Amino acid sequence: MNPSHHQSGPRLIAILVQDLKVGTHWHVSHAPLPFQFNWIGCRGKTSSSPNPIPSSPMLQPLSEESPKHLPQHRPSPGFPSRTPTNPFNQFSFQQHYRHVCDLLHSLSCTRGLPKGLQLHAHIVKSGFQCIPLVAHHLINLYSKSQLPLLSRQIFDETPFKLSTTWSSVISAFAQNELPLFALGFFRHMMGSGFHPDDHTFPSATKACGILLRVDVGRSIHGVVVKTGYEEDVFVGSSMVDMYAKCGELRDARKVFDEMPERNVVSWSGMIFGYAQLGENEAALGLFKRAVVEGVDVNDFTFSSVIHVCGNVTLLELGKQIHGLCLKKSYDSSSFVGSGLVSLYSKCGIIEGAYRAFDEVPIKNVGMWNAMLLACAQHAHTGKTLDLFHQMENAGTKPNFITFLSMLYACSHAGLVTEGQYYFDVMKKHGIEPGDQHYATLVDLLGRAGKMQEALKVVEEMPIQPTESVWGALLTGCRLHGNTELAAYAADRVFELGNVGSGLFMLLCNAYAAAGRLEDAAEVRKMLRDRGVKKETGLSWVEEGNRVHTFAAGDRRHPKSEEIYQKLEELGSEMEQAGYVADTSYVLQQVDDDTKKQAIRYHSERLAIAFGLITFPPERPIRIMKNLRVCGDCHMAIKFMSKCTGRTIIVRDNSRFHRFEDGKCSCGDYWTDGVL
């Protein structure tokens, strides 16, 4: 907005406003504007002028003796006489600007930006923008329209600022993911002598949560205590949410427990904190307590709990919570919808994920990302590419997670050209690739056998290659027997210092695949010397409300005898069908019989045998695994599905494998060694 287009009204209003005194009500009797008005009660601290002007004779303090009706308008020298012709201008000033505020509030709630722009033009012509309440509503309008920089412009053009004006612009920055601006203005507000209140503190703490700056959040917490707002339910809830997002669950729970009154935000923030850090039992327990205490949980609460069910594949419980969402009419929420897509996808029911996605009428970027990732993990690559175009046509702006999902889909399908295309498109959208994007691109090139191109990507990265990047390169080396490059990558890995056991095992696999068993044994010894323990491979299957977990060679299950007997029977059928165990995935230097025994009783095979003796023939067997399925087990499960006629769905730590009639949905592209 250019102030030069409307100088007479706003300039005069600005001069009048600067002469206001704290706590005084003023009556304007001869304003040279195209209408007459009463200035009613702008209480609060004003933005003082460095060179205050003398009091204007047009300003008179309101009192009981003040006239109730304004005198007839008389033109002042230098201002032409104008007779109002617009019926809207016949309102008194108070009625007029309050009506404008109501309209702005309504447009903010409905995100009516086009009409809001028209109303803003009328406000500028009328000189209303100088009124703090109008400025407050304009800031909110542009904030909710995702135009925070226009909110700042309104703030800068407002000569008379109240605490609410500051709170509005700080909220605009926090709500639109500009946390540095929010904290900067919060600091400027306090430096200008304004005191933050229960509207300002939540925005400042939200900014800290976005930045994961718990140190700044603790400082703001100190100000909250000093100013006596620690018992305010809104401020307290924001502190719980901030500490939870920063991973400080102990501090979050302390604030939560000490709150004299809690609302749905405080409950949701605490549940989200537990879910975010994998404290699944605590998250579910707190959700149950909230329901028992009659808390009116919202869609954000449901979303957090549904994500917990998806992470631990509690399908039955997830379905019950889905039913509760339907009863409370939250099934159309994007937050709940994205959680349901993730739940059904992670539990191997991609059809349920599609239904949940289609039932949400208005989809946010999180909803699109959840569906893109689900399609990528289930090898629905064509659908993934189609969804991306639908997302763009719907006007939803992709973010870094969107492109990570696209690269993931291309990597799983071996689409090198398409993967490189989306990597370039990401940069055109102004998104700088992170280490995960580079790792996925290196994995795509490595699995396709383009090892030199993969190495070039690693060497030309503008950021330091991380453990995941080197791990992707090592995976390619193992698949294609490039031990020379694997040794080079291993040296770079060791320079990183403390790394997880996964990288050591990838290096072992690379050496073993090339027949260099002594080198593989040396890496294992190095792993033991450093005190790094290999993660135990586990597989689990859900039966009703129970989860059955298995480890390799495990005989502790009550049905162990039946499970092992089933494996023996099935093993004979598989061998007759042509299955031959690939013992190269067993890295220990032992005889072939021992290797066959070791590989025969891997955890996923025990879980599948349990499913075969427990579930009816028409029910798919869904197995979850914390590590990637090994190449021999992948081949064995194909034969299991063919010999039994069953559908077997295995989710490992990377993707889903759907086995039907001796074939896998991954097309044998996505297999790896023992991890």
N, C-alpha and C positions, 0 to 999 in steps of 0.2 A: 504494500500500500504506500503510495507516495503522498506525504503530508502536504506537499505544495499544491495539491489539487483541492484542498479544503482548509485553507489556512485561517480564515476569519473566525469560524466557530471554534475549532479546537484550540487555537491560540488563546482566545479570550477565556475559554473555560480553563485552560492550563494556568493562566495568570490568576484567575479567581481561586482555583483550587490550591495554589501554592500559598495563598494568604490564609487558608483555613487553619484553625487552631485545634489542638487535641480536645475531643469531647464536646465541641461546640456545634450546634445545628445552625444552618444559615438559610436565609430566605432571599432569593434573588428576585428583585422587583423590576429591573429594567434591562434585561438581557437582550442584546442586539442579535437575536437569532429568529428564525422564521416561526417561532412559537414561544409561548411563555411557560415558565416552569418553576416548580419548587425544588430546591436542592434539599433533600431529606437525609439527615443523619449518616454521614460517612465517619463513623467513629473509628478511632485507632490512630496509630502512629503514621504520620505523613512523611513522604520523601522531601525533606527540607531543601529549600533552594539556598545556594551559597550567597546570593545577593537578594534577600527578601525585599519585595516591593511594598510600598505603603498600602495601607488598607484601602480597599475600594469603597467608594460611597454607595455602590450598589448592594453591598453586603450588610445585612442587618440581622443581629441575633434574633432567633425566634423566641417569642414569649407569649404569655396568655393574651397580651395586648396586641400581638401582631395581627394584621388583617387576615381573615380567613380566605379572602378571595383576592386574586392578583388584580392590580389596576390595569386599565387599558394600556396596551403596548404603545410606547412613544418612541419613534426612531431617534437614535442618538446621532450626533454630528459624525459624518463620515460613513454612516450606514444608510442605505436607501430604505425608504418605507416599503414594506411588503405586507400584503394581506394573505394569510394562509388560504390555500385553495384545496389542499389535500385533506380529506376528512380525517385521515389518520393523525394529522397534526393538530386537530382540534382537541385531542386529549390533553389533560394536564400533563406536566412533565413527569410527575410520579407515575401516573397511569401508563404513560407512553413508554418510559424506559423499563418499567416492570413487565409490560407486555412483551417488549423486545427480549428481555431476559427469559421469559417463559418460552418464547419461540426458540431462542438459542438452545435452551435446555432440551426441548423436545427434539430439535434437529440433532443435537449431540447424541441423544439416546438412540435415534433411528439412523445415525450415520448419514444424515441428509446433507452432504457437502454441497451439491449444486445450489439448493435453496439457501443453504447457509452462506454461500458466497454472495448471493443476491441480497440477503439481509445485512451482511457485513457492509456492502456498498451503501445501503440506506443508513446504516449506523455512522459511517464515515461522513456522509453528507449532512447528517443531523448533528454531528459533534458529540455523539454518545460514547465514542470509544474512550474518551478521557475519564469516564465514570468507572471506578474500580469494579463494581459488580458486573457491568457489561463486559469489561476487559476479562474478568474471571471466566465468564461464560464463553467468550470468544476463544480464550486459551484452551478451554475444555473441548470446544467444538473441533478445533484443529488437532488437538491431541488424540481424540477418539477417531479422527479421520486419518490417523497415522501420518500427520504432518507436523511433527514437533518443532521444526525450525520456524514454521509460521506462528506457532504458539510463542516462541521466543520473540519474534518480531512484534507481536501484539504487546508482550511484556515490555519490550524496550520502548515502544511508543506510548506507553501509559505513564503520564507524568506523576500521577498520584497513586502510590502503591501501598496496599495494606498487606497484612500477613497472609490473607487469603490469596492475594495476587502472587506472592512468592510461592505459597504452597501449590497453587495451580500449575505454575511453570515447572516446578520441581517434579510434580506428579507426571506432567507431560513427558519429561525426559525419562523418568523411571519406567513408565508404562510402555514407552516406545524403544526400550533397550538402548538408551543412551545414559548409562550409569555415571560416567565421568562428568557429564554435564550436570546431572542431578546433584552429585556431591559437591561439585564446584559452586553451584548456585546455593546449595544449603550452607556452605561455608560463607559465601558472600552475604546471605541473608542474616546470619548471626553477626557478621562483621558490621552490618549496617544498623545494628541495634534492634532488629526484630527478633521476637522470641518464637521458636518453633512450637507447634501445638500437636494435638492428636491427629491432625491431617497431614502435617509435615513429616513427622517422625516415621510413619509407615513407608513413605516414598523413599526417604533416605536409607532406611534399612533394606528396602527392596533392592536399591542400587548396590548396596554392599553384598547382598546375596548373589546378584548377577555377576559381580566381579570376584566373588569368593574371597572378599577382603574382610575376614573375621576381625582383624586388628582394628580396622576403621569402625566396624560394627560394634565392637566393645567400647570404643570411644563414644559413639553415639548412645550406647546403652548407659554410659556414665552420665551423659547429659540428661537422658530420660529420668534417671533416678534423682538427679539434682533438681530438676524442674517439677518433680512430683507426678510424673505421668506413668510410673511403673505399674500402677494398678489399673490403668485404662485398658479396656479389653481389646481395642483396636491396636494400640501401641504394643501391648503384650503379645498379641497374636503375630504382629509383624516381626517381633524379636524372635519368637519361636521359629518362624519360617526362615529367617535369616540364618540363625545358628544351624538349623537343620540342613539348609542348602550348602552351608560351608562345611558340613560333615562333623560339626561339634554337637553330637547328640546329647552328651552329658549336660552341656549348658542349655540346650534347647529344652530338655526334660525338666531341668531345674526351674527355668522360667515358666514352663507349662504347669508344673505342680504348684508353684507359688501364686499363680493367677487366681484372684478371688472369684472371677467370673470368666468363663470360656465361651467362645463362639465357634461356629463351624470352621472359621479360618484357622484358629489355634489347633483344633483337632486335626484338620486336614494337613496343616504344616508338619505336625509331629508324626502323623502316619506316613506322609511323604518322605520325611527324613529317614525313618526306619526302612522304608522300601528302597530308597535310593542307595543305602549302604548295605543292602542285602540282609538286613535284620528282619527277615520275612515273618518269623513267628511273633516278634514284638509288634510288627505292623498289623498283622491279623488280629492279635489279642487286643490292641488298642481300638481297632475298628469295631470289634465285638462289644467292647465296653462302651463305645460311643452310641451304638445302636441300643444297648440295654438302658443307658441313661437317657434315651429319648432325644439325642442330638439330631437335628434335622440336617443330616449329611447331604452334601451337594454333589454335583457331577465331578468336581475335582477330587473329592474324597473317594468316590467310586472308582475313578480312573486309577488312583494310586493302588487301591486294593486289587483291582483287576490285573494291573501290571505285576503285582506280587504273585497272583495265581498263575499268570503266564510264565513268570521266571522259574517257578518251581513245578510247573506243569500240573497244577491242581485243577484239572478240567471240571470235575463235578462241582467243586466249590465255586469255580468261576461261572458255571452255568446258573447256580443258585443266585449269585450276585447279579448276573445278567437279568434274571427274572425280577429281582428287586428293583433294578433300574427301570424295567418296563413298567412296574407298578407305580413308580414315582415319576414316570414320563421323562426320564433322563436318557433314554435310548437314542434320541436324536442329537445329543450333545457331541461335539467333535472330540472333546476330551474322553468321554466314555467310549465313543466309537473307535478312536485310535487304540484304546486299551483292549477293546473286544477283538479288533483285528489282530493285535499282537497275541492275545490269549489263544484264539483259535488257531492262528498260524503256528505258534510255538508248541501247541498240543497236536499238531499234525493234521488239523481239520481246515484245510485251505478253503473248502466250500463255505464253511461258517464265517471265515474272514471276509470272503466276497459278499456274503449276505449282510454282515454288519456294516461293511463299507457302503453298500448301495442304500441302506436304510437311513443314512445320515444326509439330510438335504443340503446343508451348508458345510462344506469341508474346509478345514484350515490346513496349513502346510504340514502340521503334525500328522493329520489324518492321511494325507497323500503319502507322506514318507513311510508311515506304518504299512500301507498297502503295497508300496513299491518294494520295501524290504521283504515283505511276506512272499511276494511273487518271485523275487530273486532267490530267496532261500528254498523255494519249492520248485525251482527250475522252470518257472513260467516266464521265460525270457521275453517271448513275443508280447505277452500281456504287460510286462514291465515297460517295454519301449512304448507301447500304445498308451499306457497310463500317463507316462511323462508328457506326451503330446496333449492328452486330455487336460492335464494339470495346467499346462501353458495356455491352452484355449480358454480355460476357466478363469484366467487372470491371476492365478496363484503364483507368487514369485518363489522359485526354488531356492533352497539354502544349501549349506555345505553337506547336510545329511542327505538331501535329495541326490546330490551328485555322487556321494559315497555309495548310495544304494544302486545307482545306475552303473557305476564301475564294478560293484560287487556282482550285479547281474551279468555283465559282460564277461567278467572273470570266470564265473561259474559255467558259462556257456562257451568259453573260448573265442569270444568275438573281439578280436584284437583291434580291427579297424574301428568298430563302433565304440570300444572303450577309449581309444585315443581321441575320437571325436568328442565324446562327452567330457573328457579331461580338458580339451581346448575350449569347449562351450562354457565350462565352469569359469574359466578366466574371463571370458567375454561378459559374464554376468557380474564381474567384479569380485568374485570369490577366490581368495588365495588358497591354493591346495595346502592341506595340512599333512602331517606324517601318515595319517591313515589313508588319505587319497594316494599318496606316493606308494605306500605299501601295497595297496590293491592293484595299482598300475604295474608295479614290479612283479607281483604275483601273476597277473594276466600275461605279461610277456614271458615270464619264466616258464609257466605251464605250457605255453605255446612253443617252447623251445627257442625263443629269441633271447638267448642269454646275454649276448653282447649289447643288445638294445636295453635290456633290463639293467645291466651294469652301468650303461651310460646314463640312464635315468637316476640311478643312485649317486653317481659321481657328480652330476650336474644339479642336484637338488639345492635350492637356495637355503635350506635348513639342514641341521645336522641329522644324518640318518639315524633312526631310532631302532630299537630292538625288533619291532614289527617289520621294518623295512628289510633288515638283514635276514630275518626269519623267512620272509617271502622269497628272497634270493636263494637262500639255502634249500628251500622246498623245490625250486626249479632245478637246482644242482642235483638233488637226490633223484628227481624224476628222470633226468637226462644223463645221469652218471658223470657229471662234470666235477670231478673231485678236485681238480686244480683250482677252479673258481671257488669251490666250497672251502678249500683251505684258506684262500685269500679272504673270503667273507668271515671265516672263523677268526682269523687274526684281528679283523676289525671289530668283531663281536667282543673279543677279550679286552679290547681297549675301552669298551664301554664300562668296565668294572663289574659291579653286581648285576647279573642278568638272571632271568628265570630258567628253570630246568628245561623248559620247552626248546630253547635254542640249542642247548647241549644235546638234547635228544635228536633234534633235526640234523645236527652235525654227525651224530652217531649213525643216523639213518643214511646220510649221504655216503659215509665211508663204507657202511655195510652193503649198500646197493652196488658199490664198485668192487666189492670183494676184499676191501681193506679192513679185515676184522680186527687186526692188531691195533690199527689206528682208532677204530671204534672203541676197543677196550680201553685204550689210553684216555680217550675223552671221558669214558665212564669213571675211570680212576680219578681224573681231574675233578669231576663232578663230586665224587665222594670226598676228596681232599678239601674241597671248598665248603663242604658241609651242606651242599645243595641237594635237597631230596626231590626225587621224581614224584610228581603228583600221581596218586593212586587212581587207576582207571575204574570208574563206576558206571553202572547202567541201572536204570530203574524203570518200573512200570506201575501205573496206577490201577488199582482194583477197588472200585467203589470209593470209600473214604480212606483207603489204606494205600501206602506207597511201598512197594517191595524193591529193595536195593540189593544189587549183586556186585561182587568183585571177582576178578579172575580166580578160578579154582575154589570159589566159596562153597562151603558145605554146611553153613550155619542155618540155612533156611529150613523151616519145618517140612517142606516138600522136596528137600534135596534129593532124596532117593528117586522120586518120580522124575525129577528134572534130569538127572544124569542118565536114567534109563531111557528117557525120551531122546536125549542127545545121541545115545548109542544106536537106537533104532534108526533115527534120522540120518546118522552118519553113514550107515550101510546103504540106505536108499540114495544118498547123495553120491557116494562113490560109484554106485551102479549107473547113475545118471551122467557120470563123467567128471565129477569133482576130484581134483588133486590138490592137496594142501601145499601152499607155497611157504616153505619154511625159511625163506630168505628174510622174512619179517621178524624172525627170532634172532636177536643179536648175540645171545650167549653162545660161547664155543662149546656146544654139547652135541651128542650124536643125534641123528635124524629122528629116531623114535621119541627121544625126549622132547625135541622141538615140536613134533606133531602133538604130543600130549599137552605141551604148554599152550599151543595155539588153539587146540580144540575146545578148551574151557574158558575162553575169554568171556568177559562179563556180559557182552551183548548177546552171546549165544545162550547163556544161562537164562537171561531175561526172556528171550524169545521162546525157549523151551517151556518156561513157566507160563507164558501166554498161550502156548499151544495146548497145554493140559488144563487151562483154567477158563478160557474164553470160548464162546460158541463159534462155530465155523464162519458165520456171516460177519462177525465183528473183526475189524482190522486190529492188528497187534501194534501198539504204539510204544516204542522204546526210546528213552532219553539217555544220552551218554555225555559225560563231562569232557571227554577227549575225542579226538578225531578217530573215526572207525579205520582200522588197519586194512590194507589191501586184501589180505587173505580172508578176513571176516566179511569184507564187502562181497567177495566172490562166493563165499559160503552162503551168505544170506540170499543171494540170487538163486542158488540151488535149493535152499530151504523153501522159498516162495514157490518154486516150480514143483517141488515134490509134494508139498502140502496143499497147494492151490490157495494159499492164504495171502492176503495183502499185509505186508509188513512195512511199517513206517519207522525209520530210525532217524532221530535228530541227534547229530553229534555237535561238537562245539563250533561248527562252521556252517552247516546247512542241513537240509532234510534230504533223506533218501527214501523214495517210495518204491518198494520192490513188489512187482506183480509179474507172475508167469515167467520168472527167470530173468527179468529185466529191471534195471534201476533207472529212475527218473534223471539221474545225473549223466547218463550215457557213459558211465565208467570214466568220466573226465576228472572227477573230483575224488580221488583216493590218495591216501598217503601212507606212510610207514607207521610203525608203532611209536606212540608218543608217551 
